[in-house]
């Protein structure tokens, strides 16, 4: 996600798309152990954190899908550019 936010911000520069939802989502989950960090925590604590992360995911799921749809719609004319 850290890589994607700067890459996505180039689109905002080009077309003035508000990408705050991605930054908010990242800010909300960045303090949680992700990937390799998880091996340093016990299962019970991770289960508690996973419940909290699920709440964050549910909060942002639809707004992120909506923002992605907006980006796809605005740049749908670009084919095979990646």
C-alpha positions in Angstrom: 0.0 0.0 0.0 2.9 2.4 0.8 4.0 2.0 -2.8 0.5 2.5 -4.3 -0.3 5.8 -2.6 2.6 7.8 -4.2 1.8 6.1 -7.6 -1.9 6.9 -7.3 -1.1 10.5 -6.4 0.2 11.1 -9.9 -3.3 10.6 -11.1 -4.6 13.2 -8.7 -2.0 15.6 -10.1 -3.3 14.9 -13.6 -7.0 14.9 -13.0 -7.6 16.4 -9.6 -9.1 13.2 -8.1 -9.4 13.4 -4.3 -7.5 10.3 -3.0 -7.9 11.1 0.7 -9.9 7.9 1.2 -6.7 5.8 0.4 -4.6 7.9 2.8 -7.2 7.6 5.6 -7.4 3.9 5.2 -3.6 3.6 5.3 -3.4 5.8 8.3 -6.0 3.7 10.2 -4.2 0.4 9.6 -0.6 1.3 9.5 -0.1 0.9 13.3 -1.2 -2.8 13.1 1.3 -5.6 12.5 1.1 -6.7 8.9 3.1 -9.3 7.1 6.3 -10.4 8.9 5.6 -8.4 12.0 2.8 -10.8 12.9 5.1 -13.6 13.8 6.2 -11.6 17.0 2.7 -11.7 18.5 0.7 -14.5 20.1 -2.4 -15.9 18.5 -4.9 -14.4 21.0 -3.5 -10.9 20.6 -3.5 -11.3 16.8 -7.2 -12.4 16.9 -8.1 -9.2 18.8 -6.1 -7.1 16.3 -7.7 -8.9 13.4 -11.2 -8.0 14.8 -10.1 -4.4 14.9 -8.7 -4.6 11.3 -12.0 -6.2 10.1 -13.9 -3.2 11.4 -11.5 -0.8 9.6 -11.8 -2.9 6.4 -15.6 -2.7 6.6 -15.5 1.0 7.2 -13.5 1.7 4.1 -14.5 -1.2 1.7 -17.3 0.5 -0.1 -15.7 4.0 -0.2 -12.5 2.5 -1.7 -14.5 0.5 -4.3 -16.4 3.7 -5.2 -13.2 5.7 -5.6 -11.6 2.9 -7.7 -14.7 2.9 -9.9 -14.3 6.7 -10.3 -10.7 6.4 -11.3 -11.5 3.6 -13.7 -14.3 5.6 -15.2 -12.1 8.7 -15.7 -9.2 6.8 -17.1 -11.1 4.0 -18.9 -10.0 5.3 -22.3 -6.4 4.3 -21.5 -5.9 0.7 -22.7 -2.9 -1.5 -22.0 -0.9 1.4 -20.6 0.6 -0.6 -17.8 
